[in-house]
Amino acid sequence: MPCQPLSRKELILDRAEQHFSDHGFQGASLSAIARDCQIGNPSLLHHFPSKEVLYRAVLEVQARELMERMEQGVQSGDPLQHRLQAFIFLQVAWMQARPAGFKLITRELLDNSERIEQAQTRPLEAFLLQSVALLEEGQAAALVRSDISAVALLTIILGSLNYAQIVRPTFSKAFAEADLKSESHWMQRIAADVLLLISASGSALKKA
């Protein structure tokens, strides 16, 4: 069954995601986004009256999808060990399925130190709070390291996965590890190693 064509608003959000992902909030241009959509600036501004409004709408799309993936992949009825495993591998699946969206979120976490002070809403906050709550639950159950704060553990998880993806092309030339030849194999390996890294016993979260 053929896909329904995007509405104009959906098209703007789709193209804006790529522009913000590539150039960040400051570097992206509303005029360039409008050209990419083959519309004029007034048409874009009709739907999104400022760059801030458009950027927030794009982030809200990413945040909704992340939360949906959390709800589907990290089932509340599953054993806690399985939920923690699913949380790590969910990030890898997100990176591979939505590379522009993941890059955009990485930029948002890295580049928005000035903008976040003025932001009226923080679309990623629910995802971050839920992630930390899951890690704190793991700490209380002695599955996750308690010598490091849950916020620091989340930083390690997201930072490790993101950096591993970035360095793979260079590492694949420098090192002979077979997993480096395939992004999918490499990221699965890193996710499994991150589970070991945050595990309270070094094996409590080991994925079978």
Buried (B, 14 or more C-beta within 10 A) or exposed (E): EEEEEEEEEEBBBBBBBBBBBEEBBEEBEBEBBBBBBEBEEEEBBEBBEEBBEBBBBBBBBBBEBBBEBBEEBBEEEEEBBBBBBBBBBBBBBBBBEBEBBBBBBBBBBEBBEEBEEEEEEBBBEBBBEBBBEBBBBBBEBEBBBBEBBBEEBBEBBBEBBBEBBEEBEEBBEEEEEEBBEEBEEBBBBBBBEBBBBBBBEEEBBEBE
